[in-house]
Amino acid sequence: MQTLELRHLQALCAIADTGSLRRAASVLGYSQPALTTQLQRIEHYFGEPLFDRGSAGVVPTPFGVEIIAQARDVLARVYAIGRRPPSRTAGANRVLRLAATNTPILSGLLARLRAALPDLALTVSSVYSSSQIVELLEAAELDAAIGVDYPGLELRHSHAVAHRGIVTEPSFVALPASHRLAHKMEVSLRELAEDAWFLTPDDGAGWPGVFYTACGAAGFSPATVHEFLGDRIQLQNMIADGLGVSTVQATFQPADGVVVKPLTGTPLWCRYLLACRVPGVADEVSDAVHRSATAAYRDLVARAPHYQAWASRTFYAPRR
């Protein structure tokens, strides 16, 4: 493959959104072997793997995350060609009821969205559970939301809701700076078998079940678990004081006394997604929310040296 085409970008996004070559092929109208061959050609074009294949499906590699984010941006710009923005008067009465789960994307998303659509009135609410987000969208009590799901556990909803992925990222672990493993480049789940854990409660999308499954695959059950859904300052203070460890988002910004480490083998992944009510949200608004979210995530990655270092070690190191 000598040139990259829009259909290739669409294929990458479909694979990332569905987490499965079979499901992506169905969405795109391809056979699975044809899509597999196309993906191999695309990866050969980039010279790096874009997805990890496993029993639970496929998830983007860190390099794949970057490529897919850029692909989404390109496709959004292409889809916007020729669309006339509504007049200032027409847009003055538009209101978007937006909700978000526990995500650091929200602040940057809102700033960009207000700049992109200054006539859009926004109401923002925090809804932790992604299953509750779906319920609110289907009841027409929300227009759009940022939710989460996990590879192999894609978000379920009726035809009244549509969703598309923003990014799939690995989960890391936050440790006290005084922890016995704080000097290591990465930490395995098994090495943390005797530690106390701070875990957020059921998010209606598969957490913390995916965590316990990963621990079971590593050969242990956590000794002590504290359910915690407070603010980040409280969590970081408790970790810094040596009261436990916690899985965190890859872009998590550690405070003094806390270090963030990748998990060996990357046993946990999380996908952020945009869900919208259908019909109800104009394409222009949905595209702007999605572009704002992906741009906000790129900014978070730029401020997360532990994530960048992991990606560099894992996928940019010379191959033998």
KEGUKOL-648533 format. One record per residue (C-alpha): x negated, y negated, z negated; residue in one letter. Coordinates in nm, 2 decimals. Layout:
BEGIN
     c1     c2     c3 residuo
      X      Y      Z       A
...
This chain:
BEGIN
     c1     c2     c3 residuo
   0.00   0.00   0.00       M
  -0.16  -0.32   0.12       Q
   0.10  -0.58   0.02       T
   0.33  -0.62  -0.27       L
   0.70  -0.67  -0.18       E
   1.01  -0.78  -0.38       L
   1.14  -0.42  -0.37       R
   0.83  -0.31  -0.56       H
   0.89  -0.57  -0.83       L
   1.26  -0.47  -0.85       Q
   1.15  -0.10  -0.89       A
   0.91  -0.19  -1.18       L
   1.18  -0.39  -1.36       C
   1.43  -0.11  -1.31       A
   1.19   0.15  -1.45       I
   1.11  -0.08  -1.75       A
   1.48  -0.15  -1.82       D
   1.60   0.21  -1.80       T
   1.29   0.37  -1.96       G
   1.33   0.66  -1.71       S
   1.23   0.73  -1.35       L
   1.55   0.93  -1.30       R
   1.78   0.66  -1.43       R
   1.59   0.39  -1.24       A
   1.61   0.59  -0.92       A
   1.99   0.61  -0.97       S
   2.02   0.24  -1.02       V
   1.81   0.16  -0.72       L
   1.97   0.42  -0.49       G
   1.65   0.62  -0.45       Y
   1.57   0.98  -0.50       S
   1.35   1.04  -0.81       Q
   1.06   1.18  -0.60       P
   1.07   0.87  -0.37       A
   1.06   0.64  -0.67       L
   0.77   0.84  -0.83       T
   0.57   0.81  -0.51       T
   0.64   0.44  -0.49       Q
   0.53   0.39  -0.84       L
   0.21   0.57  -0.78       Q
   0.14   0.34  -0.48       R
   0.22   0.03  -0.69       I
  -0.02   0.15  -0.96       E
  -0.29   0.22  -0.70       H
  -0.24  -0.13  -0.57       Y
  -0.30  -0.28  -0.92       F
  -0.58  -0.03  -1.00       G
  -0.43   0.04  -1.35       E
  -0.15   0.25  -1.50       P
   0.16   0.04  -1.55       L
   0.36   0.30  -1.75       F
   0.29   0.57  -2.00       D
   0.48   0.89  -1.93       R
   0.60   1.10  -2.23       G
   0.88   1.34  -2.34       S
   1.10   1.04  -2.44       A
   1.06   0.87  -2.10       G
   0.83   0.60  -1.97       V
   0.72   0.28  -2.14       V
   0.51   0.00  -2.00       P
   0.14  -0.01  -2.08       T
   0.01  -0.34  -2.21       P
  -0.11  -0.42  -1.86       F
   0.23  -0.31  -1.73       G
   0.40  -0.55  -1.98       V
   0.21  -0.84  -1.82       E
   0.29  -0.73  -1.47       I
   0.66  -0.67  -1.54       I
   0.69  -1.01  -1.71       A
   0.54  -1.18  -1.41       Q
   0.76  -0.97  -1.18       A
   1.07  -1.08  -1.37       R
   0.97  -1.44  -1.33       D
   0.91  -1.40  -0.96       V
   1.25  -1.23  -0.91       L
   1.43  -1.49  -1.11       A
   1.28  -1.76  -0.90       R
   1.37  -1.58  -0.58       V
   1.73  -1.53  -0.69       Y
   1.76  -1.90  -0.77       A
   1.66  -2.01  -0.42       I
   1.94  -2.20  -0.26       G
   2.16  -2.22  -0.57       R
   2.28  -2.57  -0.64       R
   2.27  -2.67  -1.01       P
   2.60  -2.79  -1.13       P
   2.66  -3.16  -1.16       S
   2.59  -3.33  -1.49       R
   2.96  -3.39  -1.55       T
   3.05  -3.02  -1.48       A
   2.77  -2.90  -1.71       G
   2.86  -3.13  -2.00       A
   3.13  -2.89  -2.12       N
   2.93  -2.57  -2.09       R
   2.88  -2.39  -2.42       V
   2.66  -2.08  -2.48       L
   2.72  -1.88  -2.79       R
   2.39  -1.71  -2.84       L
   2.29  -1.46  -3.11       A
   1.96  -1.30  -3.19       A
   1.83  -1.02  -3.40       T
   1.50  -1.04  -3.60       N
   1.27  -1.17  -3.32       T
   0.99  -1.43  -3.31       P
   1.10  -1.50  -2.95       I
   1.39  -1.72  -3.05       L
   1.22  -2.05  -3.13       S
   1.03  -2.07  -2.81       G
   1.33  -1.95  -2.61       L
   1.55  -2.22  -2.75       L
   1.30  -2.50  -2.68       A
   1.26  -2.39  -2.32       R
   1.63  -2.33  -2.26       L
   1.71  -2.68  -2.38       R
   1.45  -2.82  -2.15       A
   1.57  -2.62  -1.85       A
   1.95  -2.68  -1.91       L
   1.98  -3.00  -2.11       P
   2.36  -3.02  -2.05       D
   2.42  -2.67  -2.20       L
   2.56  -2.69  -2.55       A
   2.42  -2.41  -2.77       L
   2.54  -2.24  -3.08       T
   2.30  -2.00  -3.23       V
   2.36  -1.73  -3.49       S
   2.15  -1.45  -3.65       S
   2.29  -1.10  -3.61       V
   2.05  -0.83  -3.73       Y
   2.22  -0.52  -3.59       S
   2.21  -0.47  -3.22       S
   2.52  -0.25  -3.24       S
   2.70  -0.54  -3.40       Q
   2.58  -0.77  -3.13       I
   2.74  -0.53  -2.87       V
   3.07  -0.54  -3.07       E
   3.07  -0.92  -3.08       L
   3.00  -0.94  -2.71       L
   3.27  -0.70  -2.62       E
   3.52  -0.89  -2.84       A
   3.42  -1.21  -2.66       A
   3.30  -1.37  -2.98       E
   2.95  -1.41  -2.83       L
   2.83  -1.50  -2.48       D
   2.48  -1.37  -2.49       A
   2.23  -1.22  -2.74       A
   1.87  -1.10  -2.78       I
   1.88  -0.75  -2.91       G
   1.65  -0.45  -2.94       V
   1.64  -0.08  -2.85       D
   1.38   0.20  -2.82       Y
   1.25   0.42  -2.55       P
   1.50   0.71  -2.51       G
   1.76   0.53  -2.72       L
   1.88   0.26  -2.47       E
   2.14   0.02  -2.59       L
   2.50   0.15  -2.54       R
   2.78  -0.07  -2.44       H
   3.09  -0.09  -2.22       S
   3.12  -0.24  -1.87       H
   3.21  -0.57  -2.05       A
   2.84  -0.61  -2.13       V
   2.53  -0.61  -1.91       A
   2.17  -0.61  -2.03       H
   1.82  -0.64  -1.89       R
   1.49  -0.59  -2.06       G
   1.26  -0.88  -2.16       I
   0.96  -0.68  -2.28       V
   0.86  -0.35  -2.43       T
   0.59  -0.38  -2.69       E
   0.40  -0.14  -2.93       P
   0.46  -0.16  -3.30       S
   0.16  -0.24  -3.52       F
   0.11  -0.21  -3.90       V
   0.04  -0.49  -4.15       A
  -0.20  -0.40  -4.44       L
  -0.34  -0.58  -4.74       P
  -0.68  -0.73  -4.65       A
  -0.81  -0.52  -4.94       S
  -0.67  -0.20  -4.81       H
  -0.91   0.10  -4.77       R
  -0.84   0.11  -4.40       L
  -0.86  -0.27  -4.33       A
  -1.20  -0.24  -4.17       H
  -1.08   0.01  -3.90       K
  -1.01  -0.10  -3.55       M
  -0.69   0.10  -3.55       E
  -0.50   0.31  -3.80       V
  -0.31   0.64  -3.77       S
   0.02   0.69  -3.93       L
  -0.11   1.00  -4.10       R
  -0.38   0.80  -4.28       E
  -0.09   0.60  -4.44       L
   0.10   0.90  -4.56       A
   0.05   0.81  -4.93       E
   0.12   0.44  -4.90       D
   0.44   0.26  -4.99       A
   0.63   0.12  -4.69       W
   0.84  -0.19  -4.65       F
   1.11  -0.10  -4.39       L
   1.39  -0.31  -4.25       T
   1.73  -0.14  -4.27       P
   1.93   0.03  -4.00       D
   1.94  -0.20  -3.70       D
   2.22  -0.02  -3.51       G
   1.98   0.07  -3.23       A
   1.77   0.36  -3.37       G
   1.56   0.21  -3.65       W
   1.44   0.33  -3.89       P
   1.51   0.68  -3.74       G
   1.24   0.63  -3.48       V
   0.99   0.55  -3.76       F
   1.08   0.87  -3.96       Y
   1.05   1.07  -3.64       T
   0.70   0.94  -3.57       A
   0.60   1.01  -3.93       C
   0.73   1.37  -3.90       G
   0.54   1.41  -3.57       A
   0.23   1.30  -3.77       A
   0.29   1.57  -4.03       G
   0.43   1.38  -4.33       F
   0.73   1.20  -4.48       S
   0.66   0.86  -4.64       P
   0.61   0.89  -5.01       A
   0.77   0.56  -5.11       T
   1.00   0.34  -4.90       V
   1.13  -0.01  -4.99       H
   1.41  -0.14  -4.78       E
   1.35  -0.51  -4.72       F
   1.52  -0.77  -4.51       L
   1.38  -1.09  -4.65       G
   1.18  -1.37  -4.50       D
   0.83  -1.32  -4.36       R
   0.66  -1.52  -4.63       I
   0.80  -1.29  -4.90       Q
   0.70  -0.98  -4.70       L
   0.35  -1.11  -4.64       Q
   0.30  -1.20  -5.01       N
   0.40  -0.85  -5.12       M
   0.17  -0.69  -4.86       I
  -0.12  -0.92  -4.96       A
  -0.06  -0.82  -5.32       D
  -0.11  -0.46  -5.23       G
   0.25  -0.35  -5.29       L
   0.29  -0.17  -4.96       G
   0.24  -0.17  -4.59       V
   0.48  -0.24  -4.30       S
   0.53  -0.18  -3.94       T
   0.54  -0.52  -3.76       V
   0.58  -0.66  -3.41       Q
   0.26  -0.67  -3.21       A
   0.27  -1.05  -3.20       T
   0.30  -1.08  -3.58       F
   0.09  -1.36  -3.72       Q
  -0.08  -1.24  -4.05       P
  -0.11  -1.48  -4.34       A
  -0.42  -1.49  -4.57       D
  -0.47  -1.15  -4.74       G
  -0.30  -0.96  -4.46       V
  -0.44  -0.78  -4.16       V
  -0.26  -0.64  -3.86       V
  -0.38  -0.31  -3.69       K
  -0.27  -0.11  -3.39       P
  -0.14   0.24  -3.46       L
  -0.35   0.52  -3.31       T
  -0.18   0.67  -3.02       G
   0.09   0.40  -3.02       T
   0.37   0.62  -3.16       P
   0.63   0.34  -3.19       L
   0.76   0.11  -2.92       W
   1.04  -0.15  -2.93       C
   1.22  -0.32  -2.64       R
   1.36  -0.67  -2.65       Y
   1.65  -0.72  -2.42       L
   1.90  -0.99  -2.31       L
   2.27  -0.88  -2.33       A
   2.54  -1.09  -2.18       C
   2.92  -1.08  -2.16       R
   3.06  -0.98  -1.82       V
   3.21  -1.20  -1.68       P
   3.14  -1.50  -1.89       G
   2.78  -1.61  -1.85       V
   2.69  -1.79  -1.52       A
   2.39  -1.64  -1.34       D
   2.21  -1.97  -1.37       E
   2.24  -1.96  -1.74       V
   2.16  -1.59  -1.78       S
   1.85  -1.64  -1.56       D
   1.74  -1.94  -1.76       A
   1.77  -1.75  -2.09       V
   1.57  -1.46  -1.95       H
   1.30  -1.68  -1.81       R
   1.28  -1.87  -2.14       S
   1.25  -1.55  -2.34       A
   0.98  -1.40  -2.13       T
   0.78  -1.73  -2.13       A
   0.82  -1.75  -2.51       A
   0.69  -1.39  -2.55       Y
   0.38  -1.47  -2.33       R
   0.30  -1.76  -2.57       D
   0.33  -1.53  -2.87       L
   0.09  -1.28  -2.70       V
  -0.16  -1.57  -2.64       A
  -0.16  -1.64  -3.02       R
  -0.21  -1.27  -3.12       A
  -0.58  -1.18  -3.08       P
  -0.52  -0.84  -3.24       H
  -0.27  -0.76  -2.96       Y
  -0.50  -0.89  -2.69       Q
  -0.80  -0.70  -2.83       A
  -0.60  -0.37  -2.84       W
  -0.48  -0.42  -2.48       A
  -0.83  -0.49  -2.37       S
  -0.97  -0.18  -2.54       R
  -0.70   0.05  -2.43       T
  -0.64  -0.05  -2.07       F
  -0.93  -0.27  -1.95       Y
  -1.22  -0.07  -2.07       A
  -1.43   0.09  -1.80       P
  -1.30   0.44  -1.71       R
  -1.52   0.74  -1.72       R
